[in-house]
Amino acid sequence: MPAETLSDGKKRKSNKNRLRVRRVVHVPLREVSGICLGRSDNGRMFLIAVGDRAAKIAWFSLSGSEDVRIDWHTRSIAKLSGSKLPKRNPQIEAVCADGGGRILLLQETPPSVELIDPKALEAVASIDLMVEGRGKIARAWSDPKGSRGEGAVLLPGGHLLVAKEKKPAALIEFGPPNSQSRGLVRGGALADGEPWPINKGHHRFVALAIWLPDKTLAKTCADFSDLEIGPDGCLYLLSDKSSTIARLDELPAGGGTAGLLDAWRLGDLDGKPEGLAFSARGRAIVGLDTRKAHRNLVLLEPAIAQLRGRGQKEAETKQSNGEAQGGSKPTDLPVQAQTK
């Protein structure tokens, strides 16, 4: 970020590319560790949140007026049929949702994911995440005291992109053994409304590709805290330590380096930024790790991931055709959410 020189010769950071808080919301969870948007095949959108203190999810519909009270719903996921999640301290670090209404939960310890069906109250699949070999990433991944997955994005073909937090920070593509890396191009993540293809039961995924940050990205983002695909189809990264959101370049199949396209500093936040999502208008939504279930979700402006050109016109047309009730903005959050 550029700095401006003051009359006394000192430098201060410019406000260029700095995001500011537009809305504040109360999530009925302590220590929010991950958020995501769930998009169904009929276009309905939900914001989903998880915490690492208890095996519980919270969600609300993003359709409706800005002025109406948010109806939070919560559900325990500690006793789902077939689930291995502990009731307390489940170490859930990230959440993703597919178009089939199912939710993927990423655990840091042990390194694994569970795909759950909240309506059926069952765990559809559990997946161990393995990094084979004796390289630096493999050693760090297998270290019981090391850092592992902190963010995830669903890819087509049943693959998964995971952000390894630190020491070293990296992006890792996981998939079934002997499958080929897909990488990630703009618009190449799992499509909205599509179910993530995987069979029921227990699975073992291995690292198919690894991308290490280039020098610019490593300097900009000291750690990797969450991943999300923006409405523009680009991959975005949240960094807790750097208090930054970064737009990343495409990831070539087979691994290599992850490059930085742009970055935005977060304003002063009352909590650790741990989860990242976007409204359909491209505004960043950040979940905060706070001790209390209070003021732990913020909507930031200006928009940084908005659709351009034809996609933007289509989105505005859908809203004018009734998706926005009473001319409201269905994807922007009200100032204060009331817990249910």
C-alpha positions in Angstrom: 0.0 0.0 0.0 1.5 3.4 -0.9 2.4 5.9 1.8 2.0 9.6 1.8 4.7 11.9 3.1 3.6 14.5 5.7 5.1 18.0 6.2 7.3 16.7 9.1 8.8 14.1 6.8 7.1 11.2 8.4 5.0 8.7 6.4 1.6 7.3 7.0 -0.4 4.7 5.1 -2.8 6.0 2.5 -6.5 5.2 2.7 -6.4 3.9 -0.9 -7.6 0.3 -1.0 -8.8 0.5 2.7 -12.1 -1.0 3.5 -14.5 0.5 6.0 -17.3 -1.0 8.1 -20.7 -0.5 6.6 -22.8 -2.8 8.8 -22.4 -4.8 12.0 -24.2 -8.0 12.8 -24.5 -10.2 15.9 -23.9 -13.9 15.1 -25.3 -16.3 17.8 -21.9 -18.1 18.0 -18.8 -17.5 20.0 -15.4 -17.5 18.3 -16.7 -17.5 14.7 -14.1 -19.3 12.6 -15.7 -19.6 9.2 -18.5 -18.2 7.1 -19.7 -18.8 3.5 -22.7 -18.2 1.2 -24.9 -21.0 0.3 -26.6 -20.7 -3.1 -29.4 -23.1 -4.0 -30.4 -24.0 -7.5 -33.4 -21.7 -7.3 -31.3 -18.7 -6.6 -31.9 -18.4 -2.8 -28.9 -17.4 -0.8 -28.0 -18.1 2.8 -25.1 -16.9 5.0 -23.7 -19.7 7.0 -21.4 -19.4 10.0 -19.5 -21.9 12.2 -17.4 -21.5 15.3 -14.5 -23.6 16.7 -15.8 -23.5 20.3 -18.9 -25.8 19.8 -20.2 -28.1 17.1 -23.0 -25.7 15.9 -23.9 -23.9 12.8 -25.9 -20.7 12.3 -27.5 -19.3 9.2 -30.1 -16.9 7.8 -31.6 -16.1 4.4 -30.2 -13.2 2.5 -33.4 -12.6 0.6 -35.7 -9.9 2.1 -35.6 -6.3 3.1 -32.6 -4.6 4.7 -34.9 -3.3 7.4 -36.5 -6.5 8.6 -35.1 -8.3 11.6 -32.8 -11.2 10.7 -34.1 -14.6 11.7 -31.0 -16.5 12.8 -31.4 -20.3 12.9 -28.9 -22.5 14.8 -28.5 -26.2 14.9 -26.2 -28.6 16.8 -24.1 -30.8 14.5 -22.5 -32.8 17.4 -24.9 -35.8 17.1 -25.4 -36.1 13.4 -25.7 -39.7 12.2 -22.2 -40.9 11.1 -20.4 -37.8 12.2 -17.1 -37.9 14.1 -17.2 -34.3 15.2 -16.7 -33.8 19.0 -19.3 -31.8 20.8 -16.8 -29.4 22.3 -13.8 -27.7 20.6 -14.4 -29.4 17.2 -11.6 -27.3 15.6 -13.8 -26.4 12.7 -11.9 -23.8 10.8 -13.9 -23.2 7.6 -17.2 -23.9 6.0 -18.4 -24.3 2.4 -21.8 -25.1 0.9 -22.8 -26.8 -2.3 -25.9 -26.4 -4.4 -27.5 -29.5 -2.9 -28.0 -27.8 0.5 -25.0 -29.7 2.0 -22.3 -28.1 4.1 -18.6 -29.0 4.2 -16.7 -28.5 7.5 -12.9 -28.3 7.5 -11.1 -29.4 10.7 -7.6 -28.4 11.4 -7.0 -31.3 13.9 -7.2 -33.9 12.7 -6.8 -32.7 9.1 -10.1 -33.7 7.6 -13.4 -32.6 6.3 -17.0 -33.7 6.8 -19.8 -33.2 4.3 -23.0 -32.9 6.2 -26.7 -32.7 5.3 -28.4 -30.5 7.9 -31.9 -31.4 6.8 -31.3 -35.2 6.9 -29.3 -34.8 10.1 -26.5 -37.0 8.8 -22.9 -36.9 7.8 -22.8 -37.7 4.1 -19.0 -38.3 3.8 -15.8 -37.9 5.9 -12.5 -37.3 4.2 -9.0 -37.5 5.6 -6.6 -35.0 4.0 -3.1 -36.3 3.5 0.1 -34.7 2.2 2.4 -37.5 1.2 6.2 -37.4 0.9 9.0 -35.8 3.0 8.9 -32.3 1.7 8.5 -29.2 3.8 4.7 -29.0 3.4 4.3 -32.7 4.1 6.4 -32.5 7.3 4.5 -29.4 8.5 1.1 -31.0 7.7 1.9 -34.2 9.7 3.4 -32.3 12.6 0.8 -32.5 15.5 1.7 -29.0 16.6 1.8 -27.6 13.0 -0.8 -25.4 11.3 -3.0 -27.0 8.7 -6.3 -26.0 6.9 -7.9 -22.6 7.6 -10.0 -22.0 4.5 -11.5 -24.1 1.7 -13.2 -23.8 -1.7 -15.1 -26.5 -3.5 -13.8 -27.5 -6.9 -15.5 -29.4 -9.7 -14.9 -33.1 -9.9 -15.0 -33.6 -6.2 -11.7 -31.8 -5.6 -11.0 -29.3 -2.7 -8.8 -26.3 -2.5 -7.5 -25.7 1.1 -5.5 -22.8 2.5 -2.7 -23.9 4.9 -2.4 -21.1 7.5 1.3 -20.7 8.1 4.8 -22.1 8.6 4.6 -22.2 5.6 1.4 -20.7 4.2 0.3 -22.5 1.1 -2.7 -23.4 -1.1 -3.2 -27.1 -1.6 -5.5 -29.0 -4.0 -6.8 -32.3 -2.5 -8.5 -35.1 -4.4 -8.7 -38.9 -4.7 -5.4 -40.7 -5.1 -4.2 -41.0 -8.7 -6.5 -38.2 -9.9 -5.1 -35.2 -11.8 -4.8 -31.6 -10.5 -7.3 -29.2 -11.9 -5.9 -25.9 -10.7 -8.3 -23.0 -10.6 -9.0 -20.4 -13.3 -11.4 -17.5 -12.9 -14.9 -18.9 -12.9 -13.6 -22.4 -12.4 -14.8 -23.2 -8.9 -17.9 -25.4 -8.3 -20.8 -23.6 -10.0 -23.7 -22.1 -8.0 -26.5 -24.6 -7.5 -24.3 -27.6 -8.3 -23.9 -30.5 -5.8 -20.3 -31.4 -4.9 -19.8 -34.9 -6.4 -18.7 -37.5 -3.8 -19.9 -40.9 -2.7 -21.2 -41.5 0.7 -18.8 -43.0 3.3 -15.2 -42.5 4.4 -12.6 -41.3 1.9 -8.9 -40.5 1.8 -7.8 -37.5 -0.3 -4.1 -36.6 -1.1 -2.4 -33.4 -2.1 -2.5 -33.2 -5.9 -0.9 -29.7 -6.2 0.7 -27.1 -4.0 1.1 -23.4 -4.6 3.4 -21.3 -2.5 2.9 -17.5 -2.3 5.2 -15.4 -4.4 7.2 -12.7 -2.7 4.6 -10.0 -3.1 1.8 -12.2 -1.8 3.9 -13.4 1.1 4.7 -9.8 2.1 1.1 -8.7 1.8 -0.5 -11.7 3.6 1.5 -13.0 6.6 -0.9 -15.9 7.0 -3.8 -17.5 5.2 -7.0 -17.4 7.2 -9.9 -18.1 4.7 -10.7 -18.5 1.0 -13.8 -17.5 -0.9 -14.9 -17.1 -4.6 -16.2 -13.7 -5.3 -19.3 -13.0 -7.5 -16.7 -12.0 -10.2 -15.4 -15.6 -10.2 -12.0 -14.7 -8.7 -10.3 -16.4 -5.7 -10.0 -14.2 -2.6 -7.8 -14.7 0.4 -8.3 -13.4 4.0 -5.3 -12.8 6.2 -5.8 -12.4 9.9 -2.3 -11.2 10.8 -2.1 -8.7 8.0 -5.8 -7.7 8.3 -6.0 -7.9 4.5 -8.2 -9.3 1.8 -6.3 -10.3 -1.4 -7.5 -11.1 -4.9 -5.3 -14.0 -6.2 -4.2 -14.8 -9.7 -5.2 -18.1 -11.4 -3.7 -21.3 -10.1 -2.1 -23.4 -12.8 -2.8 -27.1 -12.7 0.0 -29.1 -11.1 1.1 -26.4 -8.6 3.6 -23.6 -8.6 3.3 -20.1 -7.1 0.2 -18.2 -6.1 0.3 -14.6 -7.3 -1.3 -11.4 -6.0 -3.6 -9.3 -8.2 -4.8 -6.7 -5.7 -5.2 -6.2 -2.0 -7.3 -4.2 0.5 -6.6 -3.4 4.1 -9.4 -3.9 6.6 -10.4 -1.0 8.9 -10.3 -1.3 12.7 -12.2 -4.4 13.7 -13.1 -5.5 17.2 -11.9 -9.1 16.8 -9.7 -11.4 14.7 -10.9 -11.7 11.1 -11.4 -15.4 10.5 -14.1 -15.9 7.9 -14.7 -14.4 4.4 -17.8 -14.2 2.2 -19.2 -11.8 -0.3 -22.6 -10.3 -0.9 -23.9 -10.6 -4.5 -23.0 -7.0 -5.0 -19.3 -7.8 -4.3 -19.0 -6.4 -0.8 -16.8 -8.4 1.6 -18.4 -9.9 4.7 -15.9 -10.8 7.4 -16.6 -13.1 10.4 -14.8 -12.1 13.6 -13.4 -14.4 16.3 -14.7 -12.8 19.5 -15.3 -14.2 23.0 -18.9 -13.1 23.0 -21.6 -13.6 20.4 -21.8 -9.9 19.8 -20.7 -7.6 16.9 -18.9 -10.5 15.3 -19.8 -10.1 11.6 -19.2 -7.0 9.5 -20.1 -5.9 6.0 -17.4 -3.8 4.4 -17.4 -1.2 1.6 -16.7 -0.4 -1.1 -17.5 -3.4 -3.2 -14.4 -5.2 -4.4 -15.7 -8.3 -6.2 -18.6 -7.1 -8.2 -19.7 -8.5 -11.5 -18.7 -6.6 -14.5 -20.4 -6.0 -17.8 -23.1 -8.5 -18.8 -23.0 -10.3 -15.5 -23.7 -7.1 -13.6 -26.6 -6.3 -15.8 -28.1 -9.8 -15.3 -27.8 -9.5 -11.6 -29.5 -6.1 -11.6 -32.3 -7.5 -13.8 -33.0 -10.3 -11.5 -33.3 -7.9 -8.5 -35.7 -5.7 -10.4 -37.8 -8.7 -11.3 -38.7 -9.3 -7.7 -35.8 -11.0 -6.0 -35.4 -7.8 -4.0 -38.5 -7.2 -1.9 -39.8 -3.7 -1.8 -36.8 -2.4 -3.8 -34.4 -3.4 -1.1 -30.9 -4.8 -1.4 -31.3 -8.5 -0.6 -27.6 -9.3 -0.2 -26.6 -6.4 2.1 -26.9 -7.0 5.8 -29.0 -4.9 8.2 -27.2 -2.9 10.8 -28.0 -5.2 13.6 -29.1 -8.8 13.5 -31.4 -10.2 16.2 -30.6 -13.7 17.4 -33.4 -16.2 17.5 
